[in-house]
Amino acid sequence: MIWFSLFIPFILSILFLLYFNKDSFSDRFNSDELKFNLVVLFVPTLIVGIVMLIMNLAMISNNTDDVEYLSYYYTKIYHEDKWNERVWVTKTRTVTDSKGNTHTETYQERETRTHPEKWYGYLNNGSELSLTPNEYNNIRKRWNVPEHFIDKHRNYYTIDGDAQEYIWDKNNETIKTYVKKHHYTNKVIGTETAFKFNEITQEEAKTLGLYDYPNIDNNDEQDPIIGYKKFISFNDIKQIKLYNALNGYKKQIGVYVLIYPNSSSSIVEDQRSYWQGGNKNEFVICVGIDSLTNKVQWSQCFSWLDDITMEVECRNFINSQDKLNITVLNNWLEKNSNLWKRKEFSDFNYLNVSLSDSQEITILWTVIILSLIMAISGVIMIKSNDL
């Protein structure tokens, strides 16, 4: 419906021309100025239409922009020594001839170019990351693997910079995980008609006892166990981190375990709404426990799986346990990863993304203000053309 506002600039242009050209308006369309006047009438509509299109696309993009968290692990770190070389550089200078005339000339000059030290890390998806010296050394000490010397065979000047690399030996005890945010288009969160979740604000979420996504810490890692952690150990967290890192890129999965103490299972539906169904790569395991004994009271899972077998079997498995045991749960996940098949969100391309009422009002007011400016400008142009 918002596109009907395109009539506004055209109608306003005509009204302004009628008002400011009462005596001569009817003659204008029989004159030689017909083309000029038509351009003045239609240009505002065209400009406003372009502005509307840009605003509409920007708002739709904002409405469908979503963030998922992707887990990886380092496979190699690499250090490049400082080195230098002699290079020819083209420079310019101003010279004055014998007659006092000045001109600019170019010339070649050799200079020493120094290249600083560099530290890199390589993830299991092949991507390269720049590291700080501290990050590099922490990973090197963590892995405790032999150094591989690399002779760069450079044509150096006075400093021969070579390189060293360390390759992870696939010891899960020393793995260094890495989590990053990834933006993607999620039409589900931008539609008013399909898969509509209840709107829950952050303040309401706190009152209901819901959880936010965990932040990525200073070590580029993320805690995948969220909520009540009285019975959760550092090793428990490490196990789920390890699962996500080893399977995140290969199977495109990220597991979160949400723990609710002394809560009804109805909280899961609120949590799912608050997270807008979760992201396409997420398998969210919600567990209710007794805060004093760690006994499992209930369990539910949610994801975007087309085949929910993994959700059902995981729920049944946890409910069959006396107490929540992350090691046992992690073992189940490893054995049943074949049940996971990430949902392709391109399947939702058929959805029509709608703008909110406030966004439509913003566009409408922009159209009105811009139309007034364009209409007045058009009248001024026509009057100027008459002079």
N, C-alpha and C positions, 0 to 999 in steps of 0.2 A: 504493500500500500504506500510505502514511503516514496516510491518512484512517481506517484501522481503529483508530488510537490514540484516536479519539473515544469508543470504548467505555471508555477508562480512567477518565475522570471519573465516568461513570455507575456503573461497577462499584465504584469506590472509595467513592462516596457510599453505596451500598447496604451495603458491607462495614463502613464506619464506623458506619452506623445500626444494623446487626446487633450490632456489638461493644458500642456504648454504650447500646443499648436492648434487651438480651437478654430482659428480662421482659415488655416491653410492645410490642415491634415488631409482633407478629402482630395485636395489637388496633388498631394505629394505622389500618390500612386498612379498618376497620369503623367508624371513629369519624367525628365531624364534621370532624376535622382532615385528612381525606384529601386535599383539594385543596392545602392548605398543604404537606403532606409531599411530594406529587408535584412541586410547584413547586421545593421545596428540592432534590429529586433531579435535576430536569431543567435547572435554571438553570446549574449548573456545566458541564454538557455544552454548553449554548448558548454560554456565555462562552468556554470553551476552543475551541469550533468557530469563533467569530468571530476569536479570536487566531490560530488556525491559518490561517484564510483570509487574514488580513492579512499574516502572515509568509510564506505561500506566494506571494502576489501580489508582495510586495516582493522576494523572492528570485528569482522568475521575471523580474521587471523588471530586476533587477541582472544576471542571467545573459544577458539578451538586449540589454542596453544596449551600443551600439557608437558609435564616433566616426568621422566622415568629415571631411575637410578640403575646404572650399568656397572657390573662388577667384573674386574679383571685381576690379573696377577703379573708381576714382573718376571720376565724370563732372562733378562740380561741387563747389565749396567756397563757403561762405556765412558772412559775418561780420555780426553785428548789434551796433550801437553801444550804449553805455550810454545810458540815458534815465530820466527820472523823470516822475511824474504826481501830481496831488492827488486823493486818494480819501477818501470818507467811511468811517469805521470805527466799528463798534459796540463800545462798551466798557462795563464795569460798575464801580460804585464803591459804597462803603459810606457811608451818611449817617446822621446822628443828629438826631432831631427835638428840639423844645423840651422834651419830657418825658424826654429821655435814652434813648429807644428807638432802636435801630439797625435799618436794613434796607438791602437791596441794590437798586440801580436801574440801569437801562441808559440810555446816552446816546450821541449821535452826535458824532463829532469828526473834523475833517479833518486828514489828515497826509500827508506827502510819502513816496511809495513809490518807491524807486530800483531799477531793473532793471539788472543787470550786463551786461557784454559777453558775447557768446556766439559760439562758433565751431562750424560744422557741416561735415560732408562728406557727399556723396550718392553712393551706389554705383550701378552699372548695373542693379541689380535694384530700384531705387527706395527702398531703405532709407536712413535718416538716422542718422549717427553723430556723437557729440559729439567735438570735437577740442580739443587743447590749443593755445595760441597758437603754440608751436613747430611742431607738426604742420601747422597751417594755413599758416604762413609758408613752411615747407619745400616744401609742395605748390605754393603760389603762385609761388615762385621757380623751381621745377622746370618748371612749365608755361610761365611767361613769356607769359601771354596778357592781353589788355586787361581792365581792371576794368569791371564793370557796376554803376553806381550805382542804388540803389533808394530812392526816397523813400517812407517808411512812412506819411506823412500822419497822424501820431499827434496826439492831443490831449495834448501834453506840458505840463510845468510850466516848468522852466527849462532842461532839457537835451533837445534834439531829436535823438533817436537814430534814425539811418537805417541802411541796410545796404549791403553790397557783395558781389558774387558774381563768381566766376571760373569759366568753363566750359571744360573740356578741349577742345582743338581736334582731338582724335583723331590726334595725332602719336604713333605708337608709340614713338618715341624718348624721350618724356617721360611715358609712362604711369605711373601710380601704382597698383600692385596692392595687393590686400587679401585676406588669408586668414583664415578663422575656422573654429573647430570646430563641428560640428553633430552632436548626438546623435540617433540613430534606433534603431528596434527591428530587431534582426537575429536572427531565430529560428535561423539556421543555427548560430551559435556557442553556442546554448543547448540543442542537441539531441544525444543520445548515439547516435542511430541513422543519421542521414543526414548526408552531407558531413562525416564526422568527420575532423578533421585531427590529426596527431600533436601532443601537448602538448610544447612546447619552452619552457623557462624562459629568463629573460633571461641568466642565467649560461651556460646551454648555448648560447644564441644567440651569445654572444661567442666561445665556444670554436669554434663552427662557422664563424664569420666572417659571421654574418648581420647585417642592418641593422635598426635601429629607425626608426620614422617620424621625420622631422626636426621639430624644434620650430618654433613660430611665434616669430619674433624680435621685438625691441622696435619694429620698424617695421611690425608686423602682416603680415609676409611670410614665405614659407617656401621653402627651397631644394629644388627638385624633383629635383636630381641628387645621388645618394647614393652614397657609397663612395669608390673610388679616383679622385682628381681631379688627378693629375699632368698630364694632358693637357686638363683642362677649364679654360676661361677664364671670366672674369666675363660676357662676352657670351654664352657658351653657356648659362649659368644664366639670364640675362635672357631669352633666346629661349623657353625652356620655361616660365618664369614668365609671359611674354606670352601664349603659347599657352593656358595654363591660365586666365588671367584673361579672355581674349577668348571662350573657349569654355566656361568653367566653368559659367556660369549658363545660357547659351543651349543648350548641348548636354549639360550635366550630366556633364562629364568632368573628370578630374584625372589628368595623366600624371606618372609617376615613372620616372626612369631610374636603375637600380641597376647599378653598375659593379664587377665582381669581377676582381681581378688574379690571373692564373695559377691559376685555379680550375676545377674540373670543373663541367660543366653540371648535375650532380646536385644542386648546392647550391640550385637554383631550387625544387625540391620542398620542401626544408627551409624556404626563405624563404617560400614560399606557406603552409606550415603555420604558421610563426611569425606571419604576418600574418592567419591564419585565412581564407585565400582572398582577402584584400584587402577593401576596402569597395566598395559597389555602384557608386560613381562612378569607380572607379580603373582605369586602364589602366597596368599595371606592365610596364616593359621591362627585362629583365635581360640584361646583356652581359658576356661574359668577354673580357678583353683581355690581351695580353702587356704586362707592367708596364714593359718597356724600350722597346718599339717602338710601342705603342698598336694593334697589329694585332688585328683581331677574331678571336677563337678560337671563339666560339659565341654564340648569342643565343636567348632564349626569352621569351615574354610570357605573362602571366596576367591574367584579369579575370573578370567574371561574365557576359560576353556569351553570349547564347543561340546566336548565329551567330558562330563563332570565326574567320571569314574575316579580320578585322582582325588578330587575333593571328598567324595563319599568314603573312599577307602581310608584316606588319611584321618577323617573324622572318626570313623569306626575304630581305627587302630588306637588313637589317643584315648577314646572313651573306654577301651578295653584295659587300659593301664590303670594301676592303682594310684600312682603318683606321676607327675610330669617329670620325665627324664629326657633331657635334650640329646644325650648321646644315643639313646634308643631311637628317638625321633629322627635324628640325623641319619642313623643307619637305615631306617625305613625309607627316607627320602632318596638315599643313594641307590637302594634296591629297586625303587619304583619310579625312577626318573624317566623311564620309557613311557610312562603314562602322560607325560607332559608334552603338549604341542601348542606352542604359543599362538594365540589368536591373531590373525592378520586383520589389522584395523582398516585396511583397504576394503574389507567387506562392508564397511559402513559408509562408503562413498555415496550411496544412494540417499543418505539423510540430507535434508535441507536445513542448513544452519540459520537460525533466526536471530535477529537483534533484540536486545532488551528494550523495554519501554523508554528507559532513560537514554539509551543510545539513539533510538528513533527521534526522540524529542531534540537531542543535540543536533542531529542532522537537519531536522526541520528548521530550527532556529538559525542554523548556519545558512541554509538555503534562503530564508527570509531576509536576513541581514545582507547576504551577498547579492541577492536579487535587487534589493533597494539600491545598493551601491552601483550595480551594473545598469539598472534602469536610469538612474540619474546621470550616470556617465554617458549613456546612449543619447539622452536628450541633449546634453551638452555638446556631444560630437555633431549631432544633426544641426543644432543652432550655429555651431562654429562653421559648419559646411555652407550654411546659408549666407554667411558674411562675405 
